[in-house]
Amino acid sequence: MQLLFLVVLVFAIIVHEVAHGYVALLLGDPTAEQEGRLTLNPIPHIDILGTLIIPGILLLSGSGILFGWAKPVPYNPYNLKGRYGEAMVAAAGPGINIAFAVVFGLLFRFGGTVLPESLLYLCLAVVPVNLFLAFFNLIPIPPLDGSKILMTFLPTHLRLRFEQWLASFTGRQNIIALLLLLLFLSWFALDYVVMLVVFLTEHLTGSAIF
């Protein structure tokens, strides 16, 4: 079952990144397409640390939680159409994760009597993994998607300050920010995140996941 969750996690991460690239393409930026990132082939998306090492360690350690990331899909915000283009690109990743959670949750709830057991297990893995990825990425802390969405809707003077703050998070600082956030979730907020994911999963599927 843990291996199934790992496979689902990797796929959910890749779909998340591809969604960013497709929305950017629809809004006028072909960067992701030109760099070969609009594909479900995992190889172009793999980040050695985030896609392989960290999830692998969490799986082997029996930590009870899986987390990871892929290489960010590149895009040029200056090519995007409309004021809210960057927010739409940022929201595409969490949006596709939520969509997958809803579809597989409904599939489990209304097809439970006719679906094979293997597909039911797949549904129970897809829903919590995608919900957790969506909620985590919507946190408004750089370099997560929520920070870009928030920046789009801020008043001009606050947006300029926020952009300056975002610009300070480069290179290793991105990793440091993520590690600090993970530590926060692990020590203080993980129970609440898990409870929220379980609550939404049970209401989508009509069945307890534990």
Backbone as numpy.savetxt, mean C-alpha at the origin, in Angstrom:
# Nx Ny Nz CAx CAy CAz Cx Cy Cz
-0.08 -21.28 5.47 -0.92 -20.07 5.47 -0.05 -18.81 5.47
1.06 -18.86 6.23 1.95 -17.70 6.26 2.55 -17.43 4.88
2.91 -18.50 4.17 3.47 -18.33 2.83 2.44 -17.70 1.89
1.18 -18.08 2.05 0.12 -17.48 1.25 0.03 -15.98 1.52
0.12 -15.60 2.79 0.09 -14.18 3.14 1.27 -13.43 2.53
2.43 -14.07 2.48 3.61 -13.44 1.89 3.42 -13.21 0.39
2.89 -14.21 -0.31 2.64 -14.08 -1.75 1.62 -12.98 -2.01
0.56 -12.96 -1.20 -0.48 -11.92 -1.34 0.11 -10.55 -1.07
0.97 -10.45 -0.06 1.59 -9.16 0.26 2.42 -8.64 -0.91
3.26 -9.50 -1.49 4.09 -9.07 -2.61 3.22 -8.63 -3.78
2.17 -9.39 -4.09 1.28 -9.02 -5.19 0.57 -7.70 -4.90
0.11 -7.52 -3.65 -0.60 -6.30 -3.28 0.31 -5.08 -3.40
1.56 -5.24 -3.02 2.53 -4.14 -3.13 2.76 -3.76 -4.59
2.91 -4.78 -5.44 3.16 -4.53 -6.86 1.97 -3.86 -7.52
0.77 -4.36 -7.23 -0.45 -3.75 -7.78 -0.57 -2.30 -7.31
-0.22 -2.06 -6.07 -0.24 -0.71 -5.50 0.64 0.23 -6.33
1.87 -0.20 -6.64 2.79 0.64 -7.39 2.35 0.82 -8.85
1.87 -0.26 -9.46 1.42 -0.18 -10.85 0.24 0.79 -10.97
-0.64 0.80 -9.96 -1.78 1.72 -9.99 -1.31 3.16 -10.02
-0.27 3.48 -9.25 0.31 4.83 -9.32 0.70 5.17 -10.75
1.42 4.24 -11.40 1.92 4.49 -12.74 0.82 4.64 -13.78
-0.22 3.82 -13.68 -1.32 3.88 -14.65 -2.09 5.20 -14.53
-2.35 5.62 -13.30 -3.07 6.89 -13.13 -2.21 8.05 -13.62
-0.91 7.99 -13.36 -0.02 9.03 -13.88 -0.06 9.06 -15.40
-0.08 7.89 -16.03 -0.16 7.82 -17.50 -1.47 8.42 -18.00
-2.57 8.10 -17.34 -3.87 8.64 -17.73 -3.92 10.16 -17.59
-3.11 10.69 -16.67 -3.08 12.13 -16.44 -1.98 12.84 -17.21
-1.32 12.11 -18.12 -0.39 12.76 -19.04 1.09 12.50 -18.82
1.44 11.68 -17.83 2.87 11.43 -17.57 3.24 9.99 -17.95
4.09 9.80 -18.97 4.45 8.45 -19.41 5.71 7.88 -18.76
6.22 8.52 -17.71 7.50 8.12 -17.13 7.52 6.64 -16.74
6.50 6.19 -16.00 6.46 4.81 -15.54 6.41 3.84 -16.72
5.63 4.20 -17.74 5.53 3.34 -18.93 6.87 3.25 -19.65
7.54 4.38 -19.78 8.83 4.40 -20.47 9.90 3.60 -19.73
9.77 3.50 -18.42 10.76 2.76 -17.63 10.34 1.31 -17.38
9.28 0.88 -18.06 8.87 -0.51 -17.97 8.27 -0.92 -16.64
7.62 0.02 -15.94 7.08 -0.27 -14.62 5.58 -0.54 -14.63
4.94 -0.45 -15.79 3.51 -0.75 -15.84 3.31 -2.23 -16.17
3.79 -3.08 -15.30 3.72 -4.52 -15.49 3.53 -5.20 -14.14
2.85 -6.34 -14.16 2.68 -7.13 -12.95 3.84 -8.10 -12.75
4.78 -8.11 -13.68 6.00 -8.89 -13.50 6.73 -8.35 -12.27
6.96 -9.15 -11.26 7.53 -8.62 -10.01 8.97 -8.14 -10.13
9.72 -8.64 -11.10 11.15 -8.35 -11.16 11.46 -6.84 -11.22
10.81 -6.05 -12.11 11.15 -4.61 -12.14 10.78 -3.85 -10.87
9.91 -4.43 -10.05 9.42 -3.73 -8.87 10.15 -4.13 -7.59
10.92 -5.20 -7.63 11.50 -5.74 -6.41 12.53 -4.79 -5.80
12.34 -4.51 -4.52 13.33 -3.84 -3.68 13.90 -4.92 -2.77
15.20 -5.16 -2.85 15.80 -6.29 -2.14 15.44 -6.26 -0.65
15.55 -5.08 -0.05 15.26 -4.96 1.38 13.77 -5.08 1.66
12.98 -4.26 0.96 11.56 -4.14 1.29 10.68 -5.25 0.76
11.07 -5.87 -0.36 10.23 -6.90 -0.96 10.65 -8.31 -0.57
11.92 -8.48 -0.23 12.43 -9.83 0.05 12.91 -9.99 1.50
13.86 -9.16 1.92 14.51 -9.38 3.21 13.56 -9.14 4.39
12.94 -7.94 4.43 12.08 -7.62 5.57 10.89 -8.58 5.66
10.11 -8.80 4.59 9.00 -9.77 4.70 9.48 -11.17 5.05
10.64 -11.57 4.49 11.17 -12.89 4.78 11.51 -13.06 6.25
12.16 -12.04 6.83 12.52 -12.09 8.26 11.26 -12.14 9.12
10.28 -11.31 8.79 9.03 -11.29 9.55 8.33 -12.64 9.47
8.36 -13.25 8.28 7.71 -14.55 8.11 8.41 -15.63 8.91
9.74 -15.69 8.80 10.51 -16.74 9.47 10.52 -16.56 10.99
10.40 -15.32 11.45 10.43 -15.06 12.89 9.09 -15.32 13.56
8.04 -15.53 12.74 6.71 -15.75 13.29 6.18 -14.55 14.03
6.47 -13.36 13.51 6.11 -12.12 14.20 4.61 -11.88 14.24
3.87 -12.52 13.35 2.42 -12.31 13.32 2.00 -11.15 12.46
2.96 -10.42 11.88 2.63 -9.32 10.98 3.60 -9.33 9.82
3.08 -9.03 8.64 3.91 -8.95 7.44 3.88 -7.53 6.92
5.02 -7.04 6.52 5.11 -5.69 5.97 6.21 -5.65 4.94
6.06 -4.78 3.95 7.10 -4.65 2.95 6.79 -3.52 1.99
7.68 -3.31 1.03 7.47 -2.28 0.02 8.23 -2.66 -1.25
7.87 -2.02 -2.34 8.54 -2.22 -3.62 9.22 -0.92 -4.03
9.97 -0.96 -5.13 10.56 0.27 -5.65 9.43 1.22 -6.05
9.48 2.47 -5.63 8.43 3.41 -6.02 8.38 3.58 -7.53
7.17 3.62 -8.08 7.01 3.87 -9.51 7.30 5.35 -9.77
8.19 5.66 -10.69 8.54 7.07 -10.94 7.46 7.80 -11.74
7.32 9.07 -11.46 6.45 9.93 -12.27 6.93 11.36 -12.14
6.58 12.15 -13.14 6.96 13.56 -13.17 5.72 14.40 -12.88
5.63 15.00 -11.69 4.42 15.75 -11.33 4.13 16.92 -12.26
5.17 17.42 -12.95 4.96 18.56 -13.85 4.24 18.16 -15.13
4.17 16.87 -15.40 3.45 16.39 -16.59 1.98 16.11 -16.31
1.60 16.10 -15.05 0.24 15.71 -14.69 -0.76 16.83 -14.96
-1.92 16.45 -15.43 -2.97 17.42 -15.74 -3.79 17.71 -14.49
-4.13 18.98 -14.33 -5.02 19.38 -13.24 -4.30 19.61 -11.93
-4.94 20.39 -11.09 -4.36 20.74 -9.79 -4.23 19.52 -8.88
-5.17 18.58 -9.01 -5.21 17.44 -8.11 -4.55 16.19 -8.70
-3.76 16.38 -9.75 -3.14 15.24 -10.40 -2.26 14.43 -9.48
-1.41 15.09 -8.71 -0.49 14.37 -7.84 -1.25 13.64 -6.73
-2.31 14.25 -6.24 -3.12 13.58 -5.21 -3.80 12.35 -5.79
-4.26 12.43 -7.02 -4.91 11.28 -7.66 -3.93 10.14 -7.87
-2.70 10.48 -8.26 -1.67 9.45 -8.43 -1.36 8.80 -7.08
-1.23 9.62 -6.05 -0.92 9.09 -4.71 -2.04 8.22 -4.18
-3.28 8.64 -4.44 -4.43 7.90 -3.91 -4.69 6.60 -4.67
-4.12 6.48 -5.86 -4.38 5.29 -6.68 -3.89 4.01 -6.00
-2.74 4.08 -5.33 -2.20 2.89 -4.66 -3.10 2.38 -3.56
-3.38 3.21 -2.52 -4.31 2.77 -1.48 -5.70 2.44 -2.04
-6.10 3.18 -3.07 -7.42 2.95 -3.66 -7.55 1.55 -4.24
-6.52 1.08 -4.96 -6.60 -0.25 -5.56 -6.53 -1.32 -4.47
-5.79 -1.05 -3.40 -5.76 -2.01 -2.29 -7.13 -2.14 -1.63
-7.80 -1.02 -1.41 -9.14 -1.05 -0.83 -10.10 -1.76 -1.76
-9.98 -1.51 -3.07 -10.86 -2.16 -4.05 -10.69 -3.68 -4.00
-9.44 -4.14 -3.94 -9.19 -5.58 -3.85 -9.80 -6.15 -2.57
-9.66 -5.44 -1.45 -10.20 -5.92 -0.18 -11.73 -6.03 -0.27
-12.37 -5.05 -0.86 -13.83 -5.07 -0.98 -14.29 -6.21 -1.88
-13.66 -6.36 -3.04 -14.06 -7.39 -4.01 -13.89 -8.79 -3.40
-12.74 -9.06 -2.80 -12.50 -10.38 -2.23 -13.32 -10.61 -0.97
-13.62 -9.53 -0.23 -14.49 -9.67 0.92 -15.91 -10.04 0.52
-16.42 -9.38 -0.51 -17.75 -9.70 -1.01 -17.79 -11.09 -1.63
-16.69 -11.45 -2.31 -16.60 -12.78 -2.91 -16.69 -13.85 -1.83
-16.01 -13.62 -0.71 -16.04 -14.58 0.39 -17.43 -14.64 1.02
-18.01 -13.46 1.23 -19.28 -13.42 1.95 -20.42 -14.05 1.16
-20.48 -13.76 -0.15 -21.61 -14.23 -0.93 -21.32 -15.49 -1.74
-20.07 -15.91 -1.77 -19.75 -17.12 -2.52 -19.19 -18.22 -1.65
-19.34 -18.06 -0.32 -18.74 -19.01 0.60 -19.24 -20.43 0.46
-20.46 -20.60 -0.01 -21.03 -21.95 -0.10 -20.66 -22.66 -1.40
-20.16 -21.92 -2.38 -19.87 -22.53 -3.68 -18.39 -22.46 -4.05
-17.64 -21.60 -3.39 -16.23 -21.45 -3.73 -15.40 -22.58 -3.14
-14.35 -23.01 -3.83 -13.45 -24.02 -3.26 -12.73 -23.47 -2.05
-12.31 -24.37 -1.16 -11.67 -23.96 0.08 -10.41 -23.15 -0.15
-9.65 -23.49 -1.20 -8.41 -22.77 -1.49 -8.69 -21.31 -1.81
-9.78 -21.03 -2.53 -10.14 -19.66 -2.87 -10.62 -18.90 -1.65
-11.29 -19.60 -0.72 -11.73 -18.95 0.51 -10.53 -18.52 1.35
-9.51 -19.39 1.42 -8.29 -19.01 2.13 -7.62 -17.81 1.47
-7.64 -17.78 0.14 -7.06 -16.65 -0.58 -7.80 -15.36 -0.23
-9.12 -15.43 -0.18 -9.91 -14.25 0.18 -9.54 -13.74 1.57
-9.38 -14.66 2.52 -9.07 -14.27 3.89 -7.66 -13.72 4.03
-6.81 -13.97 3.06 -5.47 -13.38 3.06 -5.49 -12.02 2.36
-6.22 -11.92 1.26 -6.23 -10.70 0.46 -6.83 -9.53 1.23
-7.91 -9.77 1.96 -8.64 -8.67 2.61 -7.78 -7.95 3.66
-7.27 -8.63 4.70 -6.51 -7.89 5.72 -5.21 -7.31 5.21
-4.52 -8.02 4.31 -3.25 -7.51 3.78 -3.47 -6.21 3.02
-4.48 -6.17 2.16 -4.72 -4.97 1.36 -5.26 -3.83 2.20
-6.08 -4.12 3.20 -6.57 -3.06 4.08 -5.43 -2.45 4.88
-4.54 -3.30 5.39 -3.42 -2.77 6.17 -2.52 -1.90 5.29
-2.22 -2.35 4.07 -1.39 -1.55 3.16 -2.04 -0.21 2.86
-3.34 -0.23 2.61 -4.05 1.01 2.29 -3.99 1.99 3.45
-4.34 1.54 4.65 -4.37 2.43 5.80 -2.98 2.93 6.15
-2.00 2.05 6.06 -0.64 2.46 6.38 -0.15 3.55 5.43
-0.39 3.36 4.13 0.09 4.32 3.13 -0.66 5.63 3.16
-1.84 5.67 3.77 -2.60 6.91 3.87 -2.17 7.77 5.05
-1.25 7.27 5.88 -0.72 8.10 6.97 0.06 9.27 6.35
-0.24 10.51 6.75 0.37 11.69 6.10 1.78 11.99 6.56
2.66 11.01 6.45 4.07 11.18 6.80 4.91 10.78 5.59
5.85 11.62 5.15 6.66 11.27 3.98 7.52 10.06 4.27
7.75 9.19 3.26 7.34 9.33 1.87 6.03 8.62 1.55
5.16 8.41 2.53 3.91 7.68 2.29 2.94 8.52 1.46
2.00 7.83 0.81 1.07 8.49 -0.11 0.23 9.56 0.58
-0.09 9.33 1.84 -0.93 10.29 2.55 -0.33 11.68 2.61
1.00 11.78 2.65 1.64 13.09 2.71 1.41 13.87 1.42
1.42 13.18 0.28 1.21 13.86 -1.01 -0.25 14.25 -1.18
-1.15 13.42 -0.69 -2.57 13.76 -0.77 -2.85 14.98 0.10
-2.33 14.98 1.31 -2.54 16.11 2.22 -1.98 17.39 1.63
-0.80 17.33 1.03 -0.15 18.53 0.51 -1.00 19.20 -0.57
-1.70 18.40 -1.37 -2.51 18.94 -2.46 -3.65 19.81 -1.95
-4.19 19.47 -0.78 -5.37 20.16 -0.30 -5.07 21.23 0.75
-3.79 21.42 1.05 -3.43 22.45 2.02 -3.51 23.85 1.39
-3.79 24.89 2.18 -3.68 26.26 1.68 -2.25 26.54 1.21
-2.08 27.52 0.33 -0.79 27.76 -0.31 0.35 27.94 0.68
0.15 28.76 1.73 1.25 29.03 2.65 1.64 27.78 3.44
0.63 26.97 3.80 0.94 25.73 4.51 1.55 24.70 3.57
1.11 24.74 2.32 1.66 23.79 1.35 3.14 24.05 1.11
3.51 25.34 1.03 4.92 25.67 0.82 5.78 25.17 1.99
5.27 25.34 3.20 6.01 24.85 4.37 6.11 23.33 4.36
5.01 22.71 3.97 5.00 21.25 3.94 5.93 20.72 2.86
5.99 21.41 1.71 6.90 21.01 0.64 8.35 21.12 1.10
8.66 22.17 1.84 10.01 22.32 2.37 10.35 21.19 3.34
9.35 20.80 4.14 9.56 19.69 5.07 9.75 18.39 4.32
8.94 18.18 3.28 9.07 16.97 2.47 10.44 16.90 1.80
10.93 18.05 1.34 12.21 18.08 0.64 13.35 17.65 1.55
13.16 17.78 2.85 14.22 17.39 3.79 14.29 15.88 3.98
13.26 15.17 3.54 13.23 13.71 3.67 13.72 13.07 2.39
15.01 12.93 2.26 15.59 12.35 1.07 16.56 11.24 1.46
16.79 10.33 0.50 17.78 9.28 0.71 17.51 8.45 1.94
18.49 8.39 2.83 18.39 7.56 4.01 17.31 8.03 4.96
16.96 9.32 4.89 15.95 9.83 5.81 14.60 9.19 5.56
14.31 8.82 4.30 13.07 8.12 4.02 13.01 6.80 4.78
14.11 6.07 4.75 14.16 4.78 5.45 14.04 4.99 6.95
14.73 6.03 7.46 14.66 6.32 8.90 13.23 6.65 9.31
12.55 7.46 8.49 11.16 7.83 8.80 10.27 6.60 8.84
10.44 5.70 7.88 9.64 4.49 7.85 9.93 3.59 9.05
11.20 3.45 9.40 11.56 2.61 10.53 11.00 3.17 11.83
11.07 4.50 11.99 10.51 5.11 13.18 9.00 4.91 13.25
8.35 5.02 12.09 6.91 4.82 12.05 6.55 3.37 12.37
7.35 2.44 11.85 7.12 1.03 12.14 7.29 0.74 13.63
8.31 1.35 14.21 8.52 1.16 15.64 7.33 1.71 16.44
6.84 2.86 16.00 5.66 3.44 16.66 4.47 2.49 16.58
4.23 1.96 15.36 3.12 1.05 15.18 3.31 -0.21 16.02
4.53 -0.70 16.08 4.81 -1.94 16.80 4.63 -1.76 18.31
5.07 -0.62 18.84 5.09 -0.42 20.29 3.80 0.21 20.84
3.18 1.09 20.06 2.07 1.85 20.60 0.74 1.63 19.90
0.76 1.52 18.58 -0.50 1.58 17.84 -0.86 0.30 17.09
0.01 -0.71 17.12 -0.24 -1.89 16.31 -1.54 -2.58 16.70
-1.81 -2.68 17.99 -3.04 -3.34 18.43 -4.27 -2.66 17.85
-4.24 -1.31 17.79 -5.39 -0.59 17.27 -5.53 -0.77 15.76
-4.39 -0.79 15.05 -4.43 -1.02 13.61 -4.97 -2.41 13.31
-4.48 -3.42 14.05 -4.95 -4.78 13.84 -6.44 -4.89 14.15
-6.88 -4.26 15.24 -8.30 -4.29 15.59 -9.15 -3.68 14.49
-8.67 -2.57 13.90 -9.41 -1.93 12.82 -9.49 -2.82 11.60
-8.35 -3.43 11.24 -8.33 -4.32 10.09 -9.25 -5.52 10.32
-9.18 -6.10 11.52 -10.03 -7.26 11.83 -11.50 -6.86 11.78
-11.84 -5.69 12.35 -13.23 -5.22 12.35 -13.76 -5.07 10.93
-12.98 -4.39 10.06 -13.43 -4.19 8.69 -13.47 -5.50 7.92
-12.50 -6.38 8.18 -12.48 -7.67 7.50 -13.72 -8.49 7.85
-14.06 -8.53 9.14 -15.20 -9.31 9.56 -16.51 -8.76 8.99
-16.58 -7.43 8.84 -17.80 -6.84 8.30 -17.88 -7.03 6.79
-16.72 -7.13 6.13 -16.72 -7.39 4.69 -17.01 -8.85 4.39
-16.44 -9.74 5.19 -16.55 -11.17 4.90 -17.66 -11.86 5.67
-18.10 -11.23 6.76 -19.11 -11.86 7.58 -18.56 -13.02 8.38
-17.23 -13.08 8.53 -16.60 -14.19 9.24 -15.37 -13.69 9.97
-15.11 -14.24 11.15 -13.92 -13.88 11.92 -12.69 -14.44 11.24
-11.57 -13.70 11.29 -10.34 -14.16 10.64 -9.42 -14.82 11.66
-9.74 -14.77 12.94 -8.91 -15.42 13.95 -9.77 -16.42 14.74
